[in-house]
Amino acid sequence: MDLTTFNPSTRLAATTTLATLETPCLVLDADRMDRNITRLRKRLDGLGVSLRPHLKTAKSIDAARRVMSAPEGPATVSTLKEAEQFAANGVRDMIYAVGIAPAKLARVVELRAMGIDLVVVLDTVEQAQAVAEASRNAAMRIPALIEIDCDGHRSGVVPANHTELLEIGQILAAGAELRGVLTHAGDSYKGGGVEAQQRYAEAERLAVVEAAQLLRSASLACPVVSVGSTPTAHHAKDLTGVTEVRAGVFVFFDLVMAGIGICQVDDIALSVLATVIGHQREKGWIITDGGWMSLSRDRGTSKQTVDQGYGLVCDIDGNAYRDIIVADANQEHGIIAVRPGSDARLPDLAVGDRVRILPNHACATAAQHEAYHVVRGRSHAVEARWQRFGGW
């Protein structure tokens, strides 16, 4: 495997501003990002646990270096492409936090042979057997975390299923390496307020702590007890028994997170810069070049109390207009309108004027772009271009 670095960040000319960028493009407010990172780090420090940031949203070594505690990690990734790209840029400690497909183990072996401590995740006997077999064939013990189901949201072994949990643990201990247990409180994205989020966080903690205790009672090593979701990371009151917290979207935040009360709109660090290209005044529309190819098709706020359409519209300084949203989108056209039911008025925007659109889902919107254009606060100066990557 040839690990070659992707394009590094580019320091831009002093004349590069939000007014001179080609649109649509992705803008990152570094001041907001830094505040978001500091907020969670301080919280977890107070709870006595380490942060293993999830880099699936960022997909950029420049962003990763600002959120990781050290250049070599620790980090969490969601694709082997991420693992390979970050490894090429010096990251050495990673969890590949998606259930392992046996066909992907060859790539895992290659990375580990290069000195990368890449840990896989699994929740079935069949996966454990595949990891054990790959370990024997490669003459190395591949470390694995057993995924625990804490809320019925997606994947994992239910903690009460002692037979399956112990069988998986015994297979890994005999033929690979049992590194520990991991869970993700996906139900926390449903919101419900502070008390509900605290319950999600405690259920998440109890699930992995119970699973770890069961494994240890059977003389199976369980050094890592990993939990993680941005909502629970911001609401956990007690993390006794947990060794690390994984979270990712907190770096940028988005409208879904604002909609469930994890952040404020003013905390959202990502936006899509778009240009006004026309009007349909009789319909109450402003047309921009920011369609769903730049915003994504994600409509994650559609089931929340406040539906933000395809994104909340801000002026070029990043100040949100009251109740002005991208109400509809075509591939390369965004339709700005007043939120239904509001008495707000459309801003007076001429053809050529620029707006910034806050995303529903930072991961999905960022994935539409190849780079972040970095600004700070209300400054229009673009100080750097941070390369992103995609793929699997």
C-alpha positions in Angstrom: 0.0 0.0 0.0 1.4 3.4 -1.0 0.4 6.0 1.5 0.8 9.3 -0.2 -0.3 12.5 1.5 -3.2 14.5 0.0 -2.7 18.1 -0.9 -1.7 20.2 2.1 -3.4 23.4 3.2 -2.7 26.4 1.0 -1.9 29.8 2.4 -3.9 32.2 0.1 -3.0 35.6 -1.1 -4.1 38.5 1.1 -6.4 39.6 -1.7 -8.5 36.4 -1.5 -11.8 37.2 0.2 -15.4 35.9 0.3 -16.1 38.3 -2.5 -13.5 36.8 -4.8 -14.1 33.1 -4.3 -15.8 31.0 -6.9 -19.2 29.9 -5.7 -20.6 27.7 -4.4 -17.9 26.8 -2.0 -17.4 25.7 1.6 -16.5 28.3 4.3 -15.1 27.4 7.7 -15.1 30.0 10.5 -12.0 28.9 12.5 -12.9 31.0 15.5 -16.2 29.2 15.9 -14.5 25.8 15.3 -11.9 26.5 18.0 -14.5 27.5 20.5 -16.5 24.3 19.9 -13.4 22.2 20.4 -12.4 24.0 23.6 -15.9 23.7 25.0 -16.0 19.9 24.7 -12.4 19.3 25.8 -13.0 21.3 29.0 -16.1 19.3 29.7 -14.5 15.9 29.2 -11.4 17.0 31.2 -13.8 17.7 34.1 -15.3 14.2 33.8 -11.8 12.6 33.8 -12.0 11.0 30.3 -10.1 11.4 27.1 -11.5 12.6 23.8 -11.0 10.4 20.7 -12.3 12.7 18.0 -14.2 11.3 15.1 -12.7 12.6 11.9 -15.5 11.5 9.5 -16.9 15.0 9.2 -13.6 16.8 8.8 -11.8 14.5 6.4 -9.0 17.0 6.4 -5.6 16.7 8.1 -5.6 20.4 8.8 -8.8 20.2 10.8 -7.8 17.0 12.4 -4.6 18.5 13.8 -6.7 21.1 15.6 -9.0 18.6 17.3 -6.6 15.7 18.1 -4.7 15.9 21.4 -1.4 15.0 19.6 -0.3 14.7 15.9 -0.4 10.9 16.1 -3.9 10.7 17.6 -6.0 9.2 19.0 -8.7 9.5 16.4 -11.8 7.7 15.1 -12.5 7.1 11.4 -15.4 5.8 9.5 -13.7 4.6 6.3 -10.4 2.8 5.5 -9.7 5.7 3.1 -9.7 8.0 6.1 -7.4 5.7 7.9 -5.0 5.5 5.0 -5.0 9.3 4.4 -4.6 10.2 8.1 -1.9 7.5 8.5 0.0 9.1 5.6 0.0 12.3 7.5 1.3 10.9 10.8 -1.8 9.7 12.6 -0.9 6.3 14.3 -3.8 5.6 16.7 -7.2 5.0 15.1 -10.4 3.1 15.6 -12.2 2.2 12.4 -15.7 2.5 14.0 -17.8 0.7 11.4 -18.5 -3.0 11.6 -15.6 -4.7 9.7 -16.3 -6.5 6.5 -14.1 -9.6 6.1 -13.0 -8.5 2.6 -11.5 -5.3 4.1 -9.2 -7.0 6.6 -6.4 -7.2 4.0 -6.2 -3.4 4.1 -6.3 -3.4 7.8 -3.4 -5.8 7.9 -1.4 -3.6 5.5 -1.9 -0.5 7.7 -1.0 -2.4 10.9 2.2 -3.8 9.2 3.2 -0.1 8.7 3.0 0.6 12.4 -0.5 2.0 12.5 -2.5 0.9 15.6 -5.8 0.5 13.7 -8.5 -1.2 15.7 -11.6 -2.7 14.1 -15.1 -3.0 15.4 -17.5 -6.0 15.2 -20.6 -7.4 16.7 -21.0 -11.0 15.4 -19.3 -14.3 15.9 -18.7 -14.5 12.1 -16.8 -11.2 12.1 -14.8 -12.3 15.1 -13.9 -15.6 13.4 -12.8 -13.6 10.2 -10.6 -11.3 12.3 -9.0 -14.3 14.1 -8.4 -16.1 10.8 -6.8 -12.9 9.3 -4.7 -12.6 12.4 -3.4 -16.1 12.0 -2.7 -15.7 8.3 -0.8 -12.4 8.9 1.0 -13.6 12.0 -0.3 -10.6 13.9 -3.0 -10.1 16.4 -5.5 -7.6 15.0 -7.2 -5.7 17.8 -11.0 -5.5 17.9 -13.7 -3.7 19.9 -17.0 -5.4 20.4 -19.8 -3.0 19.5 -22.6 -2.9 22.2 -26.2 -1.9 21.4 -27.1 0.7 24.1 -30.5 1.8 22.6 -31.6 -0.3 19.7 -30.6 2.4 17.2 -28.4 0.5 14.9 -25.7 -2.2 15.5 -24.2 -4.0 18.4 -24.6 -6.9 20.9 -27.2 -6.3 23.5 -25.4 -6.3 26.9 -27.9 -8.8 28.3 -27.0 -11.3 25.6 -24.2 -12.8 27.7 -23.7 -15.9 25.6 -23.0 -14.1 22.4 -20.9 -11.4 24.0 -18.7 -14.0 25.7 -18.4 -16.1 22.6 -17.2 -13.2 20.6 -14.8 -12.2 23.3 -13.3 -15.7 23.6 -12.8 -16.0 19.9 -11.0 -12.7 19.8 -8.9 -13.4 22.9 -7.8 -16.8 21.5 -7.1 -15.8 17.9 -6.7 -12.0 17.7 -6.8 -9.3 20.4 -9.8 -8.2 22.4 -9.2 -4.5 22.9 -12.5 -3.7 24.6 -16.1 -2.5 24.0 -17.6 0.4 22.2 -21.1 1.9 21.8 -22.9 4.8 20.1 -26.0 6.4 21.5 -27.7 7.1 18.1 -31.1 7.7 19.7 -29.6 10.9 21.3 -30.1 12.6 17.9 -33.9 12.4 18.6 -33.5 15.3 21.0 -36.0 15.6 23.8 -34.3 18.2 26.0 -31.6 18.2 28.7 -33.1 15.5 30.9 -33.7 13.1 28.0 -30.1 13.6 26.8 -28.8 12.9 30.3 -30.8 9.7 30.2 -29.3 8.7 26.8 -25.8 9.4 28.1 -26.3 7.3 31.3 -27.9 4.4 29.3 -24.9 4.6 26.9 -22.4 4.4 29.8 -24.2 1.6 31.6 -24.4 -0.5 28.5 -20.6 -0.6 27.9 -19.7 -0.7 31.6 -22.0 -3.8 32.1 -20.5 -5.4 29.0 -17.0 -4.8 30.1 -17.7 -6.2 33.6 -19.1 -9.4 32.1 -16.0 -9.9 29.9 -13.7 -9.2 32.8 -15.6 -11.6 35.0 -14.8 -14.3 32.4 -11.0 -13.4 32.7 -11.2 -11.6 29.3 -9.2 -8.3 29.0 -11.2 -5.2 28.4 -8.9 -2.2 28.6 -11.0 0.1 26.4 -14.5 1.2 27.2 -15.5 3.7 24.5 -18.7 5.8 24.2 -19.6 8.4 21.7 -22.1 10.8 20.3 -22.0 14.6 20.2 -25.3 15.0 22.1 -24.3 12.6 25.0 -20.8 14.0 25.1 -22.3 17.4 26.0 -24.8 16.0 28.6 -23.1 13.1 30.4 -23.0 13.8 34.1 -21.0 10.7 35.1 -18.6 8.7 33.0 -17.3 6.3 35.7 -16.0 3.1 34.0 -15.5 4.8 30.6 -12.0 5.3 29.2 -12.8 7.5 26.2 -15.4 9.6 24.4 -15.8 9.7 20.6 -17.5 12.6 19.0 -17.2 14.3 15.6 -19.8 16.8 14.5 -19.2 19.0 17.6 -16.2 20.5 15.7 -18.4 22.3 13.3 -22.0 21.7 14.6 -25.0 22.1 12.3 -28.7 22.9 12.2 -29.7 19.4 13.4 -27.6 19.8 16.5 -29.0 23.3 17.0 -32.5 21.9 16.6 -32.0 19.5 19.5 -30.4 22.1 21.7 -26.8 20.9 21.6 -25.5 24.2 20.2 -26.7 27.6 19.2 -27.0 28.7 15.5 -24.1 31.1 16.2 -21.9 28.1 17.1 -22.2 26.6 13.6 -18.8 26.9 12.0 -19.6 25.6 8.4 -21.5 27.4 5.7 -21.8 27.3 2.0 -21.1 30.5 0.2 -23.5 31.1 -2.7 -24.2 33.9 -5.2 -27.6 35.4 -6.0 -28.3 34.7 -9.7 -31.9 35.8 -10.1 -35.3 36.5 -8.6 -38.9 35.3 -9.0 -40.4 38.3 -7.2 -44.0 37.3 -7.7 -43.3 34.0 -6.0 -41.2 35.5 -3.2 -38.0 33.7 -4.3 -34.4 34.6 -4.6 -32.4 32.2 -6.7 -28.8 31.3 -6.0 -26.1 29.0 -7.4 -26.2 27.0 -4.2 -28.3 23.9 -5.1 -28.4 20.5 -3.5 -25.0 19.6 -5.2 -23.4 22.0 -2.8 -25.8 21.8 0.2 -26.6 18.1 0.0 -30.0 16.4 -0.1 -30.0 16.1 3.7 -33.2 17.3 5.2 -32.4 16.4 8.7 -34.4 19.2 10.3 -37.7 18.2 8.5 -38.9 16.2 11.5 -37.8 18.8 14.1 -39.9 21.6 15.6 -38.3 24.1 13.2 -37.8 22.9 9.6 -34.8 24.7 8.1 -35.4 23.6 4.6 -32.1 22.9 2.8 -30.3 25.4 5.1 -30.6 28.6 7.0 -29.5 31.8 5.1 -27.1 34.3 6.5 -25.5 37.5 5.2 -22.0 37.4 4.0 -20.7 38.2 7.5 -22.4 35.0 8.8 -25.4 36.7 10.5 -28.5 34.6 10.1 -31.5 36.3 8.6 -34.7 35.8 10.6 -36.8 33.0 9.1 -35.0 33.0 5.7 -34.2 29.5 4.4 -33.3 27.6 1.3 -36.9 26.4 0.8 -36.2 24.3 -2.2 -33.2 23.2 -4.3 -32.4 21.8 -7.6 -29.1 20.4 -8.7 -27.4 23.8 -9.1 -30.2 26.2 -8.0 -31.2 27.2 -4.5 -34.5 28.9 -3.9 -34.4 31.3 -0.9 -37.8 32.1 0.6 -39.4 33.2 3.9 -40.1 30.3 6.1 -43.8 29.3 5.8 -45.9 30.9 8.5 -43.4 33.7 9.2 -44.0 37.4 8.8 -40.3 38.0 8.0 -39.4 39.8 4.8 -36.9 38.7 2.2 -33.6 40.5 2.4 -32.8 43.1 -0.4 -30.3 41.1 -2.3 -29.2 42.0 -5.9 -27.9 39.7 -8.5 -24.2 39.1 -7.6 -24.7 39.5 -3.9 -23.5 36.7 -1.7 -25.0 34.7 1.1 -23.8 32.0 3.5 -26.0 29.0 4.1 -25.8 27.0 7.3 -26.1 23.2 6.7 -28.6 20.8 8.1 -25.9 18.1 8.5 -22.3 19.2 8.5 -21.1 15.7 7.4 -23.3 15.6 4.3 -22.7 19.2 3.2 -18.9 19.0 3.7 -18.8 15.8 1.6 -20.0 17.8 -1.4 -16.8 19.9 -1.4 -13.1 19.4 -1.9 -11.8 22.1 0.4 -12.6 24.4 3.3 -12.0 28.2 2.8 -10.9 29.4 6.3 -12.1 32.7 7.7 -12.2 34.1 11.2 -15.3 35.8 12.7 -16.7 38.7 10.6 -13.6 39.0 8.5 -14.0 38.5 4.8 -10.4 37.6 4.3 -9.8 33.9 3.4 -6.6 33.0 5.3 -6.2 29.4 4.0 -7.6 26.6 1.9 -7.7 23.2 3.7 -8.0 20.2 1.4 -10.6 17.6 2.0 -10.8 14.1 0.6 -13.6 11.6 0.0 -14.2 8.0 -0.9 -13.8 4.7 0.8 
